[in-house]
Amino acid sequence: MKHLMVRIVDFEIVRPYTLRITFDDGAIRVINFAPVLEGFYFAPLRDITLFNQVRLDSEVHTLVWPNGADFDPATLYNWDQGDGDELAQRAAEWRHHVVELAH
């Protein structure tokens, strides 16, 4: 399976946990990240102050956060074609697993 090679060239914070992302082919995606903010790297991004520290890494051409969280640009590009739903489902499973461990 060939991996989609796209680069993020710009982004804008448009609402809490929501970014407008522009790709090198001109495509634009508006993504609400709130449903996927679970797990070791992504749960800390529920802190809106940390989430808003997102930046565009000019070397790997994706969004990165100070805690090491990042997303594959291809995943973001295909977010509305199922990749976002898949990550949200995994996040729900992580959340459920953490709750089970806490009991």
N, C-alpha and C positions, 0 to 999 in steps of 0.2 A: 504494500500500500504506500503510495507516494504521499509525503507530508507536504501540506500546503505551506508555501514560503511567502509570507506577507510581513510587512514591517509597519509598525505604528509610527506615524510621523507627527501626530499632535493629539492632544486631549484637552478636555475642559470639564471641570466639576460643574454639573448642572443642578444637582439636588443632593441631599445627604445620601452617600453611598452610591451615587449615580454619576457615571462619566459618559461624555460624548467623545468617542474615539475615532480618529481619522487614520485611514490606512494609506499606504503608498499607491494604491490603485484608485484612490479617491473615494472608496467606500467609507461610509460612516455608520457606526453602531452606537446606540445609546443603551448602556447596560446598567442595571441596578444590581449591585454586587451583594446586597444585604442577604439574600437567600443562601449564599455560599460561604459566609463568613464563619466557618467552623474549622476545627482542627488546629494543629500546632502553629502553622504560619498565618492562617486566615482569621482565626478567632480574635487575635489581638486587634485586628482592623475594625472590630466593632466599636473601638474607641474612635470616635469621629475625628479627633485631633490627629491620631496616627493615620487614619484612612486618608485624610486630606494632605498628608505629606507625600502622596504619590508623586512620582516623577517619571519622565521618559528617559530610559537608559539609551544613550546614543550608540552604544556598542552593540547591544543585542536587540535594540529596536522594540522594546516592550515596556510595559508599565512595571515599576518596582517600588517597593516600600522599604523604609529604613530597617525593618525587622527581618528582611530577606524574602518576604513574600513577593511573588511575581506570577504572571500568567503567560502561557504560550500564546503568542500573537494569533496563531491559527485557531486556537480555542476561542479567543475573543472575536475573531472574524466570523466564526461559525456559531456564535452564541445563540442566535435566534433560530438556528437550524438543528437544535437538539443538544449542542455542547453545554449550554447554560443549564438546561433541564437536568442533564446527566450530573453535572457538578452539584446542583441543588439537591438531587437525590442522595448523592454521596454525603453531602453535608448533613442532611437529615439523619442518615445512618450513623455518622460520627456523633452527632448530638445525642441520639438514642443510646449509643454505646456508652458514652460518658455518663449519662444519667443512670444507666444500669450499674456501672462501676461504682458510682457514688452511693448506691443503696446497699 
